[in-house]
Structures are given as structure tokens and as C-alpha cells.
Amino acid sequence: MQEAWQKLVQKAKQSDEFDSTDRIILDRPFTWEKNVLHLVLENSLQTNIVNKKKEFWIKLLQEFLQNATRFDIQASVASKEQVENKIIYTNQDKWLFLAQKHPTLEDFRKRFGLILE
């Protein structure tokens, strides 16, 4: 399936049948499980596009695979936390980011009585 998907991505980049939104969606990573191809997308607009075009994409994938195996393409929207890359501006933001990444920092801060400003 990975190889067929890459062929579909290449066809999307070379063909006028696909618009830029299609190319963005098709270039996303996917998982394959029990004859269902799962795409995790950034927003519901992309999900609507997948639902409209998935029959066309499935037909092309079946041609690349050279078989008539029935499968489906399902799209879901990633949670905001996964999509959003928060920009760190303040010292408090920096500390929270580092403390989440390295929980022992919070222990050191408490042990040494450090105060965040």
C-alpha cells in the first residue's frame, strides 16, 4: 500500500487532475489497518475534501495495486494540541515547556526554592 500511495502522490504532483489541496492532503502520513487507510488531517475542510474525492483516489490506488481488493479511506482531524505548535515568548512559557519535557526540573526548582518571574 505504501508504494501505491507514493505513486498516487507522484501522479498528484504531475497531473492537472489534482489541485494544490489534494497534493497537501495526499502528502500526509497515513496508517493502514484492516483494509482501511487512515489519514489524520489538520481541519474539517480537508476531511470534507477527502470524503468527496476518496472514490477517485481508491480507483487509482486499485489500478496501482493491480487488484480489486475493497478498502476505504477514512479521515479524521488531529486534536488541536497535535496541530498547534505554540510559540514560546516569555520566560514562564520557556519554563513550562522545559518542565513538561523534563519533569525533574520542577523538583529541582522546589528543592532549591527558586522563584519564577
C-alpha positions, 0 to 999 in steps of 0.5 A: 500500500505504501508504494501505491500511495507514493505513486498516487502522490507522484501522479498528484504532483504531475497531473492537472487532475489534482489541485494544490489541496489534494497534493497537501492532503495526499502528502500526509502520513497515513496508517493502514489497518484492516483494509482501511487507510487512515489519514489524520488531517489538520481541519474539517475542510480537508476531511470534507475534501477527502470524503468527496474525492476518496472514490477517485483516489481508491480507483487509482490506488486499485489500478496501482495495486493491480487488484480489486481488493475493497478498502476505504479511506477514512479521515479524521482531524488531529486534536488541536494540541497535535496541530498547534505548535505554540510559540514560546515568548516569555520566560514562564512559557520557556519554563513550562515547556522545559518542565513538561519535557523534563519533569525533574526540573520542577523538583529541582526548582522546589528543592532549591526554592527558586522563584519564577518571574 
